[in-house]
Amino acid sequence: MRIMNWGSIAIGLFALAASAVAAQPEQDQIQVVGHIVLGNGPVTRLMATEHYGKCYLYAEHAGNRTVSVIDVSENGQPKVVSEFGFPANGRDDLIAVAGTEAVVADQPVRAPAPQTVKVMDVRDPEHPTVQREFDSVTAISRDNQRGLIFLANGDGVWILRQQLAEDPALVKAYDNYVLYNR
């Protein structure tokens, strides 16, 4: 029969809790978590959707009237799962997607001019700094549920994830409630 050493168990639980806390960012972050290079010309529109537990990003290309469907279920490993084109004589534009359905307009929606998008660190509002810059961005979309931002430029589609740091006051209140039922 083996006798348990409660001190070792407590140290192990403390280490486990400390590693869980270490996994949370100490400050708010926006990081690049994925990237995929696409052919077929510049992307003019990005739309995110979900279907049967998988997350997809529809990337509409202006020049050759095609749409690339990208599986973004695993942020760090996006992959093109299909491409389809609009009729050659049509002037259709993708307006919205929902799972396997798409809304298409018969007149093109004007694409915005390429722009520069910057990820800024504004912890010191008087001296903000640029953390990352994306030139010639032609399309932007968000997946608020998963905290993702999608950008398209000549280098492909970039997947950014926003992570908010834990609020120390909220953590303390939660700990008091869980540990002391107060």
N, C-alpha and C positions, 0 to 999 in steps of 0.2 A: 504494500500500500504506500502510495506516494503522498507526502504532505505538501499542500500548496503554500507557496511563499507569497503572502498578500502584498508584501513590499514590491516584489518583482511584477506582480500583476498590475499594481497601481502605476509603476513606472512605465510598463508597456502601454497601458491605457492613456497615460499622459503623453507618451511619444506619438501614439496614434492620433490623439486629438491635436497635438502640435502640428503634425504633418498635414492634417485636414485644414487647419487654419493657414498653414504656409501655402496651400494650393490657391487660396483666395488672393487676388492682387491687393497690395497695400494702397494702391491708388487706381483711379479709373484708367482704363486702357482701351485703345483701339489698335488692333494688331492685324497684319496680313496673315491669314491662316490657310489660304489656298490661291492657286493661280492656274489658268489653263490658256494655252495659245489657241486661237481660232483662225481658220482661213475665211474665205468668202467675203472679205472686205470689212469695212468699219461697222461696228454694232451701233444702231441708232436707238434701240429700245431694249430694256431688260425687264422681265416680269417673272416673279417667283410664284410658285404654286406647290401644292402637295397633293399626292395621289397614293392611296393605299400605304400610308406610312413612309413614302419616299418623297424627297424634296427635289423639285426641278426648277431650273431657271431657263426661260425662253429668251434667246438672244436673237433679235431681228437684225438682219444685215441689209443695208440700204442698196448697195450697188447691184447685187444679183438677185434680189427679191427672195432670199432664203431665210429660214429660221433654224437655228441650232438649238436643240433641246439638251441641256446639260444636267446630269444628275449631281446635285450638290448635297446629297444626304450625308456624306462624309466630307466635311468642309475642306480638309486637307487633301482630298483626292477627287476633285471634280472630274467628270468624264462626259464627253459628248455621247449621247445614247441614240440620237437620230437627228436628221436634218430633213426639212421639207421646203418646198418652194411654192410660191403663189403662181397663178396662171401668168404666162408670159404677156398676155394682152391686158392683164388687170393692173390696177394701181392701188391694190389693197395694202392696208396697214394693220398690223396687230394692235388691238386696243386692250384686251384683257384675256387672261387665261384662268381656268379653274379646273384643275385635274387634267382630264383629257379633252376638255372643251376650250375653244378659242373664240373670241369675238373679233371680227375683222371688219374694218371700215373700207368702203369702196373708194375713198379719197385719201391720199397720203396725209399723215399728220406731219407738220413741219418739224424736222429734227433740229434740236438746238445746236448752236455753234460749239465746236470743241472748246473745252475749258480746262483750266488747271485746278485740281482738287488737292487740298493740303490737309494732312492730319496735324492738328496743332496741340501743343501742350500749353494750357492756359492756367496752370496752377498759380503762376505769378501773372495776374492779369495785366500788369503794367509792362511786362516783358515776355510776351508769348513767344514760343519757339516752334519752328516747323520740325515735326518728327519724321514725316514722310511726304513726298510730293508725287502726284500722278499727273503727267502732262497729257494734253490732247484727249481728255475724257469726253466720250461721245454719248454715254448713257450711264444712268445711275438708278439703282433700285434698292429697296430695303426688305428685309424679312424681320419685322419687329418681334415676332414670337420667339425667334431663335437669336435675336440680337446681331443679325448679320447685315452688312452693307455690301452691295455689289457695284463694281465700277468696270466700265469697258473702255479700253483705249487701243492704240495700235499694237500694244504688247499682249492683248488678250483680255480675259475677264479676271478681275481680282476679287477675292472674297476677304472682307474684313470683319472681324468680330469685335463687338464692344463688350467690355467687362467692367462692371461697376464694383468698386471696392466696397467691402462691408462697412456699414455705419457702426462705429464703436458703441454708440449709445443704444442702437437697436440690438446689437449682439449682447450687451450687458443686460438689457431688459429681457431678452429671450432666455439668457442663462439664468437670471433670477426666477423667471417663471417656471422653467423646466426643473432647475435644481431645488428651488425652495418653494415652488408653487405659490409665488407672490407676484 
